[in-house]
């Protein structure tokens, strides 16, 4: 099966959730045979489990990560620095497909591998200065489905909202989403299968 056979045909519509000046776009079925891609990523990418310092102590992040992109591009967040050294072959089709759909010129991808429902992502915003003002970020999910929860950063009357990100789906965070909302992936003890999500970003030098 060729890489292009993994993706759905162009022209299928993105469903947009309007949140004032923020927008979330969902396209289910973006990757049709997503378990194939999931296994390729598990087998072929260089997975790490970095640690972050909180209150003077070092803690391993509760998931595995990998980072790739244009040669020499650096991305810093939560005290971690990632430096890209190119795009491996197993990521090139996904990168090209995303750029063809969104015309964004993404130059990096940060991958998070959730080995089962115990692995999580805490609430955060992708609002680093290196991403510029109101960045557009695209996230592709392969493998098992997981809950994606958002909560407002300032307007507490809005409350939390929740989506289920299916395997093979594309999520687009746009507008003022990073400045107005926090997002995370909570634990799900019922989920015994793994998931990988790829977050494509354009890092400004």
C-alpha positions in Angstrom: 0.0 0.0 0.0 1.4 3.4 -1.0 1.5 6.3 1.4 -1.1 8.2 -0.6 -3.5 5.3 -0.3 -3.7 5.9 3.4 -5.4 9.3 3.0 -9.0 10.2 2.2 -9.8 11.9 -1.0 -9.5 15.8 -1.1 -12.7 17.8 -1.0 -14.3 16.2 2.0 -15.5 19.0 4.2 -14.0 20.2 7.5 -16.7 20.7 10.2 -16.0 23.9 12.1 -16.9 24.6 15.7 -17.1 28.4 16.2 -16.1 29.6 19.7 -16.2 33.4 19.3 -12.8 34.4 18.0 -11.6 30.8 18.3 -12.3 28.0 15.9 -11.9 24.2 16.0 -12.1 22.2 12.8 -12.7 18.5 12.6 -12.3 16.2 9.6 -13.0 12.6 10.4 -11.5 9.9 8.0 -8.5 12.0 7.0 -6.4 8.9 7.4 -8.4 5.9 6.3 -6.1 3.0 7.2 -4.8 4.8 10.3 -3.8 1.7 12.3 -1.3 0.9 9.5 0.2 4.4 10.0 0.1 4.0 13.8 2.2 0.8 13.6 4.7 2.4 11.2 5.2 5.3 13.6 5.6 3.0 16.5 8.2 0.9 14.7 10.2 3.6 12.8 10.3 6.8 14.8 12.7 7.7 17.6 10.6 7.9 20.7 11.8 9.6 23.9 10.3 10.2 27.4 11.7 13.6 28.4 11.5 14.9 32.0 10.3 18.3 33.1 11.1 20.1 36.4 8.2 21.0 38.7 8.8 22.6 42.1 12.5 21.7 42.0 11.9 18.0 41.1 12.3 16.2 37.7 9.3 14.3 36.5 9.0 12.1 33.3 6.2 13.3 31.1 3.3 10.7 31.1 3.7 9.8 27.4 6.4 9.3 24.7 7.4 12.1 22.3 9.2 12.5 19.0 10.1 15.7 17.1 10.9 16.3 13.4 11.0 19.1 10.9 13.1 21.2 8.6 16.8 21.0 9.4 17.9 23.2 12.3 14.5 24.4 13.4 14.2 24.6 17.2 11.1 24.5 19.3 11.1 25.2 23.0 8.3 24.6 25.5 8.0 23.6 29.2 11.8 23.9 29.6 12.5 21.4 26.8 14.3 22.2 23.6 13.7 20.2 20.4 16.0 20.6 17.4 14.8 19.1 14.1 17.1 17.3 11.7 14.8 16.5 8.8 11.7 14.6 7.9 11.9 10.8 7.9 10.3 9.0 5.0 7.4 7.6 7.2 6.3 11.2 8.0 6.7 12.8 4.5 3.3 11.7 3.1 1.4 13.1 6.1 3.3 16.3 6.0 2.7 16.8 2.3 -1.0 16.0 2.7 -1.5 18.5 5.5 0.3 21.2 3.6 -1.8 20.5 0.5 -5.0 20.8 2.4 -4.2 23.8 4.6 -1.5 25.7 2.6 0.2 26.6 5.9 3.9 25.8 5.4 4.3 23.8 8.6 8.0 23.3 9.3 7.8 21.0 12.4 5.8 18.2 13.9 5.6 17.2 17.5 4.3 13.6 18.1 2.8 12.4 21.3 2.4 8.6 21.8 -0.1 7.5 24.4 0.7 3.9 25.1 -2.7 3.3 26.7 -5.4 5.2 28.6 -3.0 5.8 31.5 -0.9 8.2 29.4 -2.1 11.8 29.4 -1.6 15.4 28.4 -2.3 18.1 31.0 -4.2 21.3 30.2 -2.0 23.7 28.3 -1.9 26.2 25.4 0.5 26.1 22.5 1.2 29.8 22.8 5.0 30.0 22.7 6.4 33.1 21.2 8.1 31.1 18.5 4.7 30.2 17.0 3.7 33.8 16.5 0.4 35.4 17.2 -2.7 33.2 16.9 -1.0 30.2 15.3 -2.9 27.6 13.3 -2.0 24.1 14.5 -3.1 20.9 12.9 -3.3 17.6 14.9 -3.7 14.2 13.2 -4.8 11.2 15.4 -4.0 7.6 14.5 -4.8 4.5 16.6 -7.3 4.5 19.4 -9.8 7.2 20.0 -9.3 9.6 23.0 -11.2 12.4 24.7 -10.0 15.9 24.0 -11.1 18.4 26.6 -11.0 22.2 26.4 -11.6 24.9 29.0 -11.6 28.7 28.8 -8.6 30.5 30.0 -10.5 33.6 31.1 -14.3 33.4 30.7 -15.1 30.8 33.3 -18.8 31.0 32.6 -18.3 29.0 29.4 -17.3 25.8 31.1 -15.4 22.8 29.7 -16.2 21.2 26.4 -15.3 17.8 25.2 -14.7 16.1 21.8 -13.8 12.5 21.0 -11.0 12.4 18.6 -11.3 9.3 16.4 -8.4 7.4 14.9 -7.8 8.9 11.5 -9.2 12.3 12.3 -7.7 15.8 11.7 -8.2 18.5 14.3 -7.4 22.2 13.4 -7.0 24.8 16.1 -7.3 28.3 14.6 -8.1 31.9 15.4 -7.5 32.9 19.0 -7.8 29.4 20.3 -4.4 29.3 22.0 -4.9 32.6 23.8 -8.5 31.9 24.8 -8.6 28.2 25.6 -6.6 25.4 27.3 -6.7 21.9 26.0 -5.7 18.4 27.3 -6.1 14.7 27.0 -7.3 13.2 30.3 -6.6 9.6 31.4 -9.1 6.9 30.3 -8.7 3.7 32.3 -11.0 1.9 29.9 -8.7 2.5 26.9 -6.2 -0.3 26.6 -5.0 0.5 23.1 -2.4 3.1 22.0 -2.8 6.4 20.2 -0.4 8.8 18.4 -1.2 12.3 17.6 0.9 14.5 15.3 0.8 18.3 15.9 2.0 20.3 12.9 3.3 23.8 13.6 5.1 26.6 11.9 8.0 27.7 14.1 9.2 31.2 13.3 13.0 31.6 13.4 
